[in-house]
Amino acid sequence: MVITDKVVVVTGGGNGIGRALCRRFAVECAKTVVVVDLDAAAAERVASEIAGVAIAADVSREDEVKRVVAGVIERHRVIDLFCSNAGIAVDGDEHTPAGEWQGCWELNVMAHVFAARAVLPGMLARGEGYLLQTVSAAGLLTHPTSATYAVTKHASLAFAEWLSMTYGDRGIRVSALCPQGVRTDMLQRASAGGRTFLVDSAVAPEQVADDVVKGIADERFLILPHPEVADYFRRKASDYDRWLRGMRRLRSTLK
Ligand SMILES: NC(=O)c1ccc[n+]([C@@H]2O[C@H](COP(=O)([O-])OP(=O)(O)OC[C@H]3O[C@@H](n4cnc5c(N)ncnc54)[C@H](O)[C@@H]3O)[C@@H](O)[C@H]2O)c1
């Protein structure tokens, strides 16, 4: 799909990867870029910079996602591309309280479910539409210091696969964006252990946005700003135990 003349919605569009996507879609001459963010001021800043539309919303809540989608459809008639990008990364393990697990689940997984529920009826009726889910390389591999992130990103990738399998023959395209480190506030905020293995190979959000535009043009399911992730994924699949030994070694080097 080409972005030119398309109505595009980006959640978490006020900062980081989402902001870079909004800017890049504007350069690609999208008809409208709708910048959705919990941080109303950040959404406004990005929208005014690119002559887009800002909507403040918490996409981990279904009523808020419904409001966003209904508002965009009322004003712009269709949504061609919905980028479900907002996510949360915190360290977590088996002792992390259930409420924190739930918070990660709601944003990293259910926000994608709510988005699909709200936009698919219109897309299916038109026989076309595009869903981009920002997952993470952690969805294909793992995250050495965050079980909450690794588990919810695996679930998010599983949902993207499922959507593609179920609706691909009815004109719906799905891509899963799976970067390793990206130089955003999220990476800055990560704990030392969660950050150190990512910073050296971290890429700029603008590069991620370039890869997304190319991936969407090719209608490719996996968008990998770090191409080496495909090799890591192959190694994981071909010898799980060897891969786990390597991950234990990596884990032991992290503080
Ligand atoms: N930065 C990385 O290294 C990296 C790597 C792989 C994947 N990711 C994924 O990329 C996505 C974006 O990450 P980022 O690095 O740009 O993060 P970021 O923290 O820099 O920006 C995230 C934006 O999402 C908004 N947001 C947070 N919760 C929200 C909610 N409930 N509703 C609406 N908006 C909300 C924030 O206000 C912020 O503007 C996330 O899904 C993240 O897991 C990031």
Ligand as a Chemical Component Dictionary entry (heavy atoms), coordinates in Angstrom:
data_LIG
# 
_chem_comp.id                   LIG 
_chem_comp.type                 NON-POLYMER 
_chem_comp.pdbx_formal_charge   0 
_chem_comp.three_letter_code    LIG 
# 
loop_
_chem_comp_atom.comp_id 
_chem_comp_atom.atom_id 
_chem_comp_atom.alt_atom_id 
_chem_comp_atom.type_symbol 
_chem_comp_atom.charge 
_chem_comp_atom.model_Cartn_x 
_chem_comp_atom.model_Cartn_y 
_chem_comp_atom.model_Cartn_z 
_chem_comp_atom.pdbx_ordinal 
LIG N1  N1  N 0  12.307 2.267  21.965 1  
LIG C1  C1  C 0  12.637 1.001  21.772 2  
LIG O1  O1  O 0  13.805 0.592  21.968 3  
LIG C2  C2  C 0  11.606 0.011  21.267 4  
LIG C3  C3  C 0  12.046 -1.216 20.749 5  
LIG C4  C4  C 0  11.107 -2.139 20.296 6  
LIG C5  C5  C 0  9.758  -1.842 20.346 7  
LIG N2  N2  N 1  9.354  -0.657 20.866 8  
LIG C6  C6  C 0  7.907  -0.416 20.896 9  
LIG O2  O2  O 0  7.632  0.749  20.142 10 
LIG C7  C7  C 0  6.437  1.371  20.637 11 
LIG C8  C8  C 0  6.699  2.852  20.859 12 
LIG O3  O3  O 0  7.796  2.971  21.754 13 
LIG P1  P1  P 0  8.669  4.304  21.886 14 
LIG O4  O4  O 0  10.052 3.862  22.145 15 
LIG O5  O5  O -1 8.359  5.235  20.794 16 
LIG O6  O6  O 0  8.067  4.831  23.277 17 
LIG P2  P2  P 0  7.997  6.313  23.893 18 
LIG O7  O7  O 0  7.802  6.082  25.349 19 
LIG O8  O8  O 0  9.134  7.123  23.419 20 
LIG O9  O9  O 0  6.639  6.888  23.255 21 
LIG C9  C9  C 0  5.428  6.230  23.506 22 
LIG C10 C10 C 0  4.268  7.189  23.345 23 
LIG O10 O10 O 0  3.073  6.454  23.653 24 
LIG C11 C11 C 0  2.249  7.228  24.492 25 
LIG N3  N3  N 0  1.399  6.349  25.308 26 
LIG C12 C12 C 0  1.787  5.610  26.384 27 
LIG N4  N4  N 0  0.728  4.976  26.898 28 
LIG C13 C13 C 0  -0.344 5.290  26.124 29 
LIG C14 C14 C 0  -1.719 4.951  26.164 30 
LIG N5  N5  N 0  -2.200 4.136  27.120 31 
LIG N6  N6  N 0  -2.529 5.475  25.216 32 
LIG C15 C15 C 0  -2.056 6.313  24.272 33 
LIG N7  N7  N 0  -0.757 6.679  24.196 34 
LIG C16 C16 C 0  0.081  6.182  25.112 35 
LIG C17 C17 C 0  3.211  8.046  25.343 36 
LIG O11 O11 O 0  2.582  9.205  25.901 37 
LIG C18 C18 C 0  4.296  8.379  24.325 38 
LIG O12 O12 O 0  3.999  9.585  23.639 39 
LIG C19 C19 C 0  6.062  0.585  21.899 40 
LIG O13 O13 O 0  5.060  -0.351 21.577 41 
LIG C20 C20 C 0  7.340  -0.128 22.268 42 
LIG O14 O14 O 0  7.127  -1.304 23.010 43 
LIG C21 C21 C 0  10.236 0.274  21.310 44 
# 
loop_
_chem_comp_bond.comp_id 
_chem_comp_bond.atom_id_1 
_chem_comp_bond.atom_id_2 
_chem_comp_bond.value_order 
_chem_comp_bond.pdbx_ordinal 
LIG N1  C1  SING 1  
LIG C1  O1  DOUB 2  
LIG C1  C2  SING 3  
LIG C2  C3  SING 4  
LIG C2  C21 DOUB 5  
LIG C3  C4  DOUB 6  
LIG C4  C5  SING 7  
LIG C5  N2  DOUB 8  
LIG N2  C6  SING 9  
LIG N2  C21 SING 10 
LIG C6  O2  SING 11 
LIG C6  C20 SING 12 
LIG O2  C7  SING 13 
LIG C7  C8  SING 14 
LIG C7  C19 SING 15 
LIG C8  O3  SING 16 
LIG O3  P1  SING 17 
LIG P1  O4  DOUB 18 
LIG P1  O5  SING 19 
LIG P1  O6  SING 20 
LIG O6  P2  SING 21 
LIG P2  O7  DOUB 22 
LIG P2  O8  SING 23 
LIG P2  O9  SING 24 
LIG O9  C9  SING 25 
LIG C9  C10 SING 26 
LIG C10 O10 SING 27 
LIG C10 C18 SING 28 
LIG O10 C11 SING 29 
LIG C11 N3  SING 30 
LIG C11 C17 SING 31 
LIG N3  C12 SING 32 
LIG N3  C16 SING 33 
LIG C12 N4  DOUB 34 
LIG N4  C13 SING 35 
LIG C13 C14 SING 36 
LIG C13 C16 DOUB 37 
LIG C14 N5  SING 38 
LIG C14 N6  DOUB 39 
LIG N6  C15 SING 40 
LIG C15 N7  DOUB 41 
LIG N7  C16 SING 42 
LIG C17 O11 SING 43 
LIG C17 C18 SING 44 
LIG C18 O12 SING 45 
LIG C19 O13 SING 46 
LIG C19 C20 SING 47 
LIG C20 O14 SING 48 
# 
